[in-house]
């Protein structure tokens, strides 16, 4: 359970203060900005994974990066299910649930949940 809490903290750190206003504003308009944010988030999560003693593979890097980039692009560009959601209510909740599910799936796959 402590591993989950550590990764949730890493997620909050990477998805809020390490993202900043510029990345948050521009990631739906510029792919370099989107990829920069997804890279920062993925790197932060996988650094924490490494520090808690779990192995990090290229599959982990690729899967976390791609899912995070797609989810954030859809939200920032107001596409698909996000177009009918309030960005600061249901949209934010959906985005955060996707990222938290990434963490739960990763820990389950790594055998590090408990």
Secondary structure as the mmCIF struct_conf table of DSSP 4:
data_model
#
loop_
_struct_conf.conf_type_id
_struct_conf.id
_struct_conf.beg_label_comp_id
_struct_conf.beg_label_asym_id
_struct_conf.beg_label_seq_id
_struct_conf.end_label_comp_id
_struct_conf.end_label_asym_id
_struct_conf.end_label_seq_id
HELX_RH_AL_P HELX_RH_AL_P1 UNK A 2 UNK A 12
HELX_RH_PI_P HELX_RH_PI_P1 UNK A 13 UNK A 17
TURN_TY1_P TURN_TY1_P1 UNK A 18 UNK A 19
HELX_RH_AL_P HELX_RH_AL_P2 UNK A 20 UNK A 26
TURN_TY1_P TURN_TY1_P2 UNK A 27 UNK A 29
HELX_RH_AL_P HELX_RH_AL_P3 UNK A 31 UNK A 51
TURN_TY1_P TURN_TY1_P3 UNK A 52 UNK A 53
HELX_RH_AL_P HELX_RH_AL_P4 UNK A 58 UNK A 76
TURN_TY1_P TURN_TY1_P4 UNK A 77 UNK A 78
HELX_RH_3T_P HELX_RH_3T_P1 UNK A 80 UNK A 84
BEND BEND1 UNK A 85 UNK A 85
TURN_TY1_P TURN_TY1_P5 UNK A 87 UNK A 89
HELX_RH_AL_P HELX_RH_AL_P5 UNK A 90 UNK A 110
TURN_TY1_P TURN_TY1_P6 UNK A 111 UNK A 111
#
